[in-house]
Amino acid sequence: MSNDTTAPKGITALIYRDSLGTDFSNRGISARVMEVTVIGEDIDPVFEATEERPAVRLVKNEHFHRGTVIHAEPVAPEGEPGPWYMFGGTFIFSSDARFRRAAGHYGAVPLHDRRE
């Protein structure tokens, strides 16, 4: 992602991984960065996404028995179809109230950045 004016904007969140530092993302974004830019509904656009802080979006899925389940996944460049991602072992979190409002709860959100 470039630093031009078309870069998506959102709020920053930290990436949390296990204390051993192992990477289960199969070279996903969590293998190379420490922060992400969360974009989407209920997120005020404040900071531009960059190479060091790539854009992710919150994905909400409704499940019959579990209710709403939320995860984050990388944003595909415009014009490209988004690949299918799965959980790679890391989470994102921000103490910003806008993050809690968008996620619908107070806590870390799984980051689905693993592709095979």
C-alpha atoms as one frame of an Amber mdcrd trajectory, in Angstrom:
protein
   0.000   0.000   0.000   1.359   3.394  -0.882   1.249   6.667   0.969  -0.789
   8.429  -1.751  -4.093  10.203  -1.112  -6.133   7.142  -2.151  -4.923   5.094
   0.813  -7.788   4.024   3.092  -8.072   5.782   6.440  -9.068   4.466   9.840
  -7.723   4.022  13.356  -4.615   2.174  14.460  -4.584  -1.107  16.354  -1.747
  -3.216  17.715  -1.111  -6.815  16.682  -0.805  -9.277  19.558   0.953 -12.608
  19.069   2.023 -15.437  21.362   4.958 -14.865  23.693   7.153 -17.338  21.787
   7.087 -15.109  18.706   6.134 -17.946  16.386   4.425 -17.082  13.110   1.447
 -19.195  12.119   0.205 -16.723   9.502   2.114 -18.325   6.599   3.774 -14.974
   5.833   0.596 -12.956   6.414   0.707  -9.278   7.356   1.207 -10.104  11.042
   4.572 -11.676  10.143   5.968  -8.339   9.011   4.189  -5.516  10.893   3.299
  -4.627  14.486   0.256  -2.406  13.810  -2.674  -2.194  11.406  -5.121   0.495
  10.290  -8.707  -0.593  10.966 -11.172   0.784   8.423 -14.906   0.397   7.962
 -18.281   1.288   9.408 -18.297   3.051  12.786 -14.598   3.911  12.335 -13.750
   7.571  11.880 -11.076   7.945   9.178  -8.118   9.445  11.029  -4.878   7.764
   9.904  -3.894   6.617   6.413  -2.961   2.994   5.916   0.722   2.544   5.032
   3.164  -0.294   4.346   4.032  -0.285   8.056   0.353  -0.158   9.078  -1.684
  -1.950   6.376  -5.474  -1.687   6.192  -7.709  -4.347   7.708 -11.470  -4.441
   7.987 -13.751  -5.928  10.594 -15.914  -8.768   9.273 -19.118  -9.666  11.121
 -20.688 -13.088  10.617 -23.977 -14.235  12.097 -23.994 -17.777  13.493 -27.102
 -19.607  14.632 -25.771 -20.766  18.015 -23.025 -18.221  18.735 -24.606 -14.962
  17.563 -22.364 -12.394  15.905 -18.728 -13.425  15.466 -16.199 -10.753  14.484
 -12.733 -11.043  12.972 -10.407  -8.742  11.020  -8.854  -9.437   7.634  -6.525
  -7.550   5.270  -8.085  -5.260   2.680  -7.332  -6.284  -0.910  -6.081  -3.535
  -3.229  -8.918  -1.881  -5.150  -9.904  -3.772  -8.263  -8.487  -7.093  -7.017
 -10.703  -9.845  -5.653 -10.090 -10.485  -1.989  -8.483 -13.830  -1.163  -9.914
 -16.176   1.439  -8.200 -15.778   4.821  -8.134 -17.880   7.970  -6.966 -17.335
  11.553  -3.176 -17.200  11.789  -2.802 -17.020  15.574  -2.721 -13.249  16.158
  -5.232 -10.707  17.439  -5.680  -6.951  17.052  -6.720  -4.506  19.757  -7.030
  -0.788  20.308  -7.996   1.058  23.471  -9.795   3.601  21.244 -13.540   3.671
  21.998 -14.254   3.691  18.249 -12.631   0.248  17.990 -14.833  -1.128  20.784
 -17.928   0.428  19.176 -17.101  -1.071  15.755 -16.210  -4.485  17.190 -19.315
  -4.552  19.380 -17.357  -5.548  22.489 -14.344  -4.710  24.570 -11.558  -7.099
  23.720  -9.147  -8.355  21.101 -10.371  -9.421  17.679  -8.839 -12.402  15.807
  -6.806 -11.391  12.756  -7.446 -13.690   9.798  -4.343 -13.074   7.680  -3.270
 -16.637   6.838  -3.551 -17.844   3.217  -2.610 -21.202   1.802
